[in-house]
Amino acid sequence: MTHHDTNAAYYEYRHTVGFEETNLVGNVYYVNYLRWQGRCREMFLQRHAPDVLAEVYDDLKLFTLKVDCEFFAEITAFDELSIRMRLSDLGQTQLEFTFDYVKITDGAEDLVARGRQRIACMRGPNTHTVPSRVPEALARALEPYTPRGRALTGRAA
């Protein structure tokens, strides 16, 4: 199993899988993995970048351009998950997160899936949104969650 750079600290969202997130044979629906990515991102903003959240209520839009997930093991109802978000790329107007889905059983950790999400920052009314710089407050809040010793692309003025 390949491992990406795990030097960087991660923002963690804990989740207990519910029955309603599984199908008849007990497997988790794919869409829930994507939903948990969004939830993790929201909770991060609420906790570490509330002023960016305020901008989202104003006119900042965080458009998800690309999202994917690869699976290594099945999970089912009542599994305890740690969804761990890291920043993998930071550009002028876009950023990319990676998500590790780790099942925790009696302290033992098992990587069950890995996801990725690319986001574009846009501003303006729905009829005329234009790309916008990643807010400085967001870039600052994400600093602890970037791989150490690796300059992220595109931030030079």
WOZI-V969337 format. One record per helix or strand of 2 or more residues. SS is the DSSP state (@ for helix, = for strand). FROM is the first residue (numbers start at 1). TO is the last residue. If there is no record, write none. Layout:
SS_FROM_TO, SS_FROM_TO
//
This chain:
=_11_16, @_19_21, @_30_48, @_50_58, =_60_71, =_80_90, =_94_105, =_108_123, =_130_131, @_136_145
//
